[in-house]
Amino acid sequence: MFNNKSILITGGTGSFGKRFTAHLIKHYSPKKIIIYSRDELKQFEMQQHFNAPCMRYFIGDVRDKERLISAMRDVDYVVHAAALKQVPAAEYNPNECIKTNIYGAQNVIDAAIAADVSRVIALSTDKAANPVNLYGATKLASDKLFVAANNISGAKGPRFAVVRYGNVVGSRGSVVPFFHQLLAQGVIKLPVTHKEMTRFWITLDDGVEFVIKNFQRMHGGEIFVPKIPSIRILDLVESICGNREYDLVGIRPGEKLHEVMVPEEMAHHSLEFDDHYVITPAIKFFDKTVSYLKNKLGEVGKPVADKFEYHSGTNPHFLTVDELKTLDKVTL
């Protein structure tokens, strides 16, 4: 679906943007891939690796709506990956997090409508479900904005959807490269915030492929949630350093013991498909005949059980220590 199409990625110099770009170039023949971000050094570094004729690099911030409108001219698809994501930084700099993650999200929506793009997918996080930190709260607000945008855009406007998933293995700033960095510095025991902590776990490639598939699936208004495994933090420690010895440092401000991607409160709006869940809109859009039970690919879902919750601690699929070791080698 991306052949001879123009795709814009906000925050495109990040881990997701680079892998998404590599996937597009390898599997499709896009007309343009526009990397939209505010860091000229990261763009310069990315240009050394991604210099195909279809590549375009736009300096700009999602806080700047006029620049977004200009960048989206003649664009078909948008992936909104730009965000302030570090939980402690968001707690310490709340206004900056709100400006980027909420006001920036609305700017992306307004620009997409003004430029008449076809489809937009915004990346979300498990921290947006029942949030306890500011980052999660801003992403929940962003999710709500992108869902409601389908009503604002009307019958002939862009379609908007959200993809929500958990920790991305090996992404910049995530725990795995942090642990490896500590070991390289000679640290004997890795820091653990709580020995019972669990997290959802997804590879960058799986995240990219899930986003691409959902461009094909979406009606507009869905929050797509992949079925992915969980990990136990002590299993991760053992897979990386060969033992389960650790220093207990305590849960950080804004951090959860477990994560949720489909809250129990949203069970009555949620559907289960073979490899993913969909949280359907709580509001009705211009087309009240849309049935989210069947997506654009013809896949058929079913309502989840009452009081269903997709929770990292009760997930039926946990990665073993050996599986984590194998995954670590692949993503290094």
C-alpha positions as CSV (number, residue, x, y, z in Angstrom):
1,M,0.0,0.0,0.0
2,F,3.0,2.3,0.3
3,N,4.2,2.0,-3.3
4,N,4.4,5.4,-5.0
5,K,3.0,7.0,-1.8
6,S,4.4,9.7,0.5
7,I,4.8,8.9,4.1
8,L,5.7,11.4,6.9
9,I,7.1,10.2,10.3
10,T,7.1,12.7,13.1
11,G,10.0,12.0,15.5
12,G,11.4,10.1,12.6
13,T,15.0,10.0,13.9
14,G,14.1,7.8,16.8
15,S,14.4,4.1,17.1
16,F,11.0,3.4,15.6
17,G,11.4,5.9,12.8
18,K,14.7,4.4,11.7
19,R,13.4,0.9,11.6
20,F,10.1,1.9,10.0
21,T,12.1,3.7,7.3
22,A,14.3,0.7,6.7
23,H,11.2,-1.5,6.4
24,L,9.6,0.8,3.8
25,I,12.7,1.0,1.7
26,K,13.2,-2.8,1.8
27,H,9.7,-3.9,1.0
28,Y,8.1,-1.0,-0.9
29,S,8.8,1.7,-3.5
30,P,7.6,4.9,-1.8
31,K,7.5,8.2,-3.6
32,K,8.7,10.1,-0.5
33,I,9.7,9.3,3.1
34,I,9.7,12.5,5.1
35,I,11.6,12.5,8.4
36,Y,10.1,15.3,10.5
37,S,12.0,16.1,13.7
38,R,13.7,19.0,15.5
39,D,17.3,17.7,16.0
40,E,19.5,18.6,13.1
41,L,22.4,16.4,14.3
42,K,20.2,13.3,14.5
43,Q,18.9,14.1,11.0
44,F,22.5,14.5,9.7
45,E,23.5,11.2,11.2
46,M,20.4,9.4,9.8
47,Q,21.1,10.8,6.3
48,Q,24.5,9.0,6.3
49,H,22.6,5.7,6.4
50,F,19.3,6.5,4.7
51,N,20.1,8.5,1.6
52,A,17.8,6.9,-1.0
53,P,16.3,9.3,-3.6
54,C,12.9,9.1,-1.8
55,M,14.3,10.4,1.5
56,R,13.4,13.9,2.7
57,Y,14.5,15.5,5.9
58,F,12.4,18.3,7.4
59,I,13.5,20.2,10.5
60,G,10.4,21.0,12.6
61,D,8.7,20.6,15.9
62,V,5.2,19.1,16.4
63,R,4.5,22.2,18.5
64,D,4.6,24.2,15.2
65,K,1.3,23.6,13.4
66,E,2.2,25.8,10.4
67,R,5.4,23.8,9.8
68,L,3.5,20.6,10.1
69,I,0.9,21.7,7.5
70,S,3.7,22.6,5.1
71,A,5.5,19.3,5.7
72,M,2.3,17.3,5.1
73,R,1.6,18.8,1.7
74,D,0.8,15.9,-0.7
75,V,1.5,13.3,2.0
76,D,-0.6,10.1,2.0
77,Y,0.2,8.5,5.3
78,V,1.5,9.9,8.7
79,V,3.0,8.0,11.6
80,H,3.1,10.2,14.7
81,A,6.0,8.9,16.8
82,A,7.2,12.2,18.3
83,A,6.8,12.4,22.0
84,L,8.6,13.2,25.3
85,K,8.8,9.7,26.7
86,Q,11.1,9.7,29.8
87,V,8.9,9.3,32.9
88,P,11.2,11.1,35.4
89,A,11.8,14.0,32.9
90,A,8.1,14.4,32.4
91,E,7.5,14.5,36.1
92,Y,10.1,17.2,36.5
93,N,9.1,19.2,33.3
94,P,5.3,18.8,33.1
95,N,4.6,21.8,31.0
96,E,7.1,20.7,28.3
97,C,5.6,17.2,28.2
98,I,2.1,18.6,27.8
99,K,3.2,20.9,25.0
100,T,4.7,18.1,23.0
101,N,2.5,15.2,23.8
102,I,-1.0,16.9,23.9
103,Y,-0.7,20.2,22.0
104,G,1.6,18.5,19.5
105,A,-0.9,15.7,19.0
106,Q,-3.6,18.2,18.2
107,N,-1.3,20.0,15.8
108,V,-0.6,16.8,13.9
109,I,-4.4,16.2,13.7
110,D,-5.1,19.7,12.5
111,A,-2.3,19.6,10.0
112,A,-3.4,16.2,8.6
113,I,-6.9,17.5,8.1
114,A,-5.7,20.7,6.5
115,A,-3.3,18.8,4.2
116,D,-6.0,16.2,3.4
117,V,-3.8,13.2,4.1
118,S,-5.3,9.7,3.9
119,R,-4.5,7.9,7.1
120,V,-2.7,8.7,10.4
121,I,-1.5,6.3,13.0
122,A,-0.3,7.6,16.4
123,L,2.0,5.5,18.6
124,S,0.9,5.1,22.2
125,T,2.1,3.2,25.2
126,D,0.8,0.9,27.9
127,K,1.4,3.7,30.3
128,A,-1.7,5.5,28.8
129,A,-3.9,2.8,30.3
130,N,-5.0,3.8,33.9
131,P,-2.0,6.3,34.0
132,V,-0.2,7.1,37.2
133,N,2.4,9.4,35.8
134,L,2.3,12.5,33.7
135,Y,3.7,10.8,30.6
136,G,1.0,8.2,30.6
137,A,-1.7,10.9,31.3
138,T,-0.5,13.0,28.3
139,K,-0.5,9.9,26.0
140,L,-4.0,9.0,27.2
141,A,-5.1,12.5,26.3
142,S,-3.3,12.1,22.9
143,D,-5.1,8.8,22.3
144,K,-8.5,10.5,23.0
145,L,-7.6,13.3,20.6
146,F,-6.7,10.9,17.7
147,V,-9.8,8.8,18.2
148,A,-12.1,11.9,18.3
149,A,-10.3,13.3,15.3
150,N,-12.3,11.0,13.0
151,N,-15.4,12.9,14.0
152,I,-13.8,16.3,13.3
153,S,-12.4,15.2,9.9
154,G,-15.9,14.1,8.7
155,A,-16.9,11.7,6.0
156,K,-14.2,12.6,3.5
157,G,-11.4,13.6,5.7
158,P,-8.4,11.6,7.0
159,R,-8.9,8.5,9.1
160,F,-7.0,8.3,12.5
161,A,-6.1,5.3,14.6
162,V,-3.8,4.5,17.5
163,V,-1.3,1.7,18.1
164,R,-0.6,0.9,21.8
165,Y,2.2,-1.5,22.9
166,G,4.6,-2.1,25.7
167,N,8.4,-1.9,26.2
168,V,10.3,-2.0,23.0
169,V,13.4,-4.3,23.2
170,G,16.6,-2.4,22.7
171,S,15.1,0.9,21.8
172,R,17.0,4.0,22.7
173,G,16.6,4.8,26.5
174,S,15.1,1.4,27.3
175,V,16.3,-0.9,30.1
176,V,18.2,-3.5,28.1
177,P,20.9,-1.2,26.6
178,F,21.0,0.5,30.0
179,F,21.8,-2.8,31.7
180,H,24.4,-3.6,29.1
181,Q,26.0,-0.2,29.6
182,L,26.2,-0.8,33.4
183,L,27.8,-4.2,32.9
184,A,30.4,-2.7,30.5
185,Q,31.2,-0.1,33.2
186,G,32.0,-3.0,35.7
187,V,28.8,-3.0,37.7
188,I,28.4,-6.3,39.5
189,K,24.7,-6.2,40.5
190,L,22.1,-4.6,38.2
191,P,19.6,-2.1,39.8
192,V,16.0,-3.5,40.1
193,T,13.2,-1.3,41.3
194,H,11.0,-4.2,42.5
195,K,11.7,-7.9,42.3
196,E,8.1,-8.7,41.2
197,M,7.9,-6.2,38.4
198,T,6.6,-7.3,35.0
199,R,6.4,-5.6,31.6
200,F,5.0,-6.2,28.2
201,W,7.8,-7.0,25.7
202,I,7.9,-6.4,21.9
203,T,10.7,-6.2,19.4
204,L,11.2,-3.1,17.2
205,D,10.5,-5.2,14.1
206,D,7.3,-6.6,15.5
207,G,6.2,-3.0,16.4
208,V,6.9,-1.7,12.9
209,E,5.1,-4.6,11.2
210,F,2.1,-4.2,13.6
211,V,1.8,-0.5,12.6
212,I,2.0,-1.3,8.9
213,K,-0.7,-4.0,9.2
214,N,-3.0,-1.6,11.0
215,F,-2.8,0.9,8.2
216,Q,-4.5,-1.8,6.2
217,R,-6.9,-2.8,9.0
218,M,-8.2,0.5,10.2
219,H,-11.6,1.9,9.8
220,G,-10.7,4.9,11.9
221,G,-11.0,5.4,15.7
222,E,-9.5,2.1,16.8
223,I,-6.8,1.6,19.5
224,F,-4.9,-1.4,18.3
225,V,-3.2,-3.6,20.9
226,P,-0.9,-6.5,19.9
227,K,-0.9,-9.8,21.7
228,I,2.7,-9.9,23.0
229,P,4.5,-11.7,25.8
230,S,5.4,-10.4,29.2
231,I,8.7,-10.6,31.1
232,R,9.6,-10.8,34.7
233,I,12.4,-8.3,35.7
234,L,14.4,-10.9,37.5
235,D,14.3,-13.2,34.4
236,L,15.6,-10.3,32.4
237,V,18.5,-9.7,34.9
238,E,19.4,-13.4,34.7
239,S,19.3,-13.5,30.9
240,I,21.7,-10.5,30.7
241,C,24.2,-11.2,33.5
242,G,23.8,-14.9,34.2
243,N,22.5,-14.7,37.7
244,R,19.6,-13.2,39.6
245,E,21.7,-10.9,41.9
246,Y,20.5,-7.4,42.0
247,D,20.5,-4.1,44.0
248,L,16.9,-3.2,45.1
249,V,16.6,0.6,44.4
250,G,12.8,1.0,44.8
251,I,10.1,2.0,42.4
252,R,10.7,5.4,40.8
253,P,8.2,8.2,40.9
254,G,5.4,7.5,38.4
255,E,6.4,3.9,37.9
256,K,4.0,0.9,38.1
257,L,4.7,-2.6,39.4
258,H,2.8,-4.0,36.4
259,E,1.4,-2.5,33.2
260,V,-2.0,-2.7,31.5
261,M,-2.9,-2.2,27.8
262,V,-6.6,-3.0,27.9
263,P,-8.1,-1.8,31.2
264,E,-11.0,-3.7,32.7
265,E,-13.1,-0.5,32.5
266,M,-12.8,-0.6,28.7
267,A,-13.7,-4.3,28.4
268,H,-17.2,-3.4,27.1
269,H,-15.6,-1.5,24.2
270,S,-12.9,-4.1,23.4
271,L,-12.7,-6.8,20.8
272,E,-10.4,-9.8,20.4
273,F,-8.8,-10.9,17.1
274,D,-6.4,-13.7,16.5
275,D,-3.2,-11.7,17.2
276,H,-4.4,-8.4,18.6
277,Y,-7.1,-6.6,20.6
278,V,-9.1,-3.5,19.5
279,I,-10.5,-0.9,21.8
280,T,-13.3,0.6,19.9
281,P,-14.5,4.3,20.1
282,A,-16.8,5.2,22.9
283,I,-18.4,7.8,20.6
284,K,-20.2,7.5,17.3
285,F,-18.7,9.0,14.2
286,F,-20.2,10.3,11.0
287,D,-20.7,6.8,9.7
288,K,-22.7,5.0,12.3
289,T,-22.9,1.8,10.2
290,V,-19.2,0.9,10.7
291,S,-18.8,-2.4,12.5
292,Y,-15.4,-2.8,14.2
293,L,-16.1,-6.6,14.5
294,K,-14.7,-6.9,10.9
295,N,-11.7,-4.8,9.9
296,K,-10.7,-3.6,6.4
297,L,-8.7,-6.8,5.9
298,G,-11.8,-9.0,6.5
299,E,-10.5,-10.3,9.9
300,V,-13.3,-11.0,12.3
301,G,-13.1,-10.3,16.0
302,K,-15.3,-11.0,19.0
303,P,-16.2,-9.2,22.2
304,V,-13.9,-9.9,25.1
305,A,-15.3,-11.3,28.4
306,D,-16.8,-9.1,31.0
307,K,-14.2,-7.7,33.3
308,F,-11.4,-8.7,30.9
309,E,-8.1,-6.9,31.5
310,Y,-4.9,-7.2,29.4
311,H,-2.4,-7.1,32.3
312,S,1.4,-7.7,32.1
313,G,1.3,-9.7,35.4
314,T,-1.6,-12.0,34.4
315,N,-0.6,-12.4,30.7
316,P,-0.7,-16.1,29.8
317,H,2.5,-15.7,27.8
318,F,5.8,-15.0,29.6
319,L,9.2,-15.2,28.0
320,T,11.6,-17.7,29.6
321,V,15.2,-16.8,30.5
322,D,16.5,-18.7,27.4
323,E,14.0,-16.9,25.1
324,L,15.2,-13.5,26.6
325,K,18.8,-14.5,25.9
326,T,18.0,-15.3,22.3
327,L,16.1,-12.1,21.9
328,D,18.9,-10.1,23.4
329,K,21.4,-11.5,20.9
330,V,19.1,-10.7,18.0
331,T,18.5,-7.1,19.1
332,L,22.0,-6.1,20.1
